[in-house]
Amino acid sequence: MPAKRFFTRFSGISDVPAEDLEALSQSLTRAMDVDPASPVSALHAMVRREIRAREAADSD
């Protein structure tokens, strides 16, 4: 699913299911590979922070 569709489907990053969040991260990584100058890197960083926050919450 393209990154844009995630943000029209879910109201916020915290609403994205875990398996879809990982898929979004991979999609953004591919987008950065194609165009390293794109603004996708900030979005990718936000997604990775959410993944790490969820992992930390699960380990508590």
Steps between C-alpha positions, in 0.01 A plus 500: 500500500648839407590730789240759400222244532602420859438858601162521331394168652620557858454813709849480647814293506398341830186360331695303239509127582846362580528286187397792280740734680792274407378489139479881500857520628622272222310702239656822625847342497452406135382854422814645659714264292339636184528868599723568804414871481128441552327608823420134569789470747316703766191283459713186515659622824156553650390149402817346646447692828146361521627145437764538774244648741268206444784253550595674826137494619476128420814423697369674815 
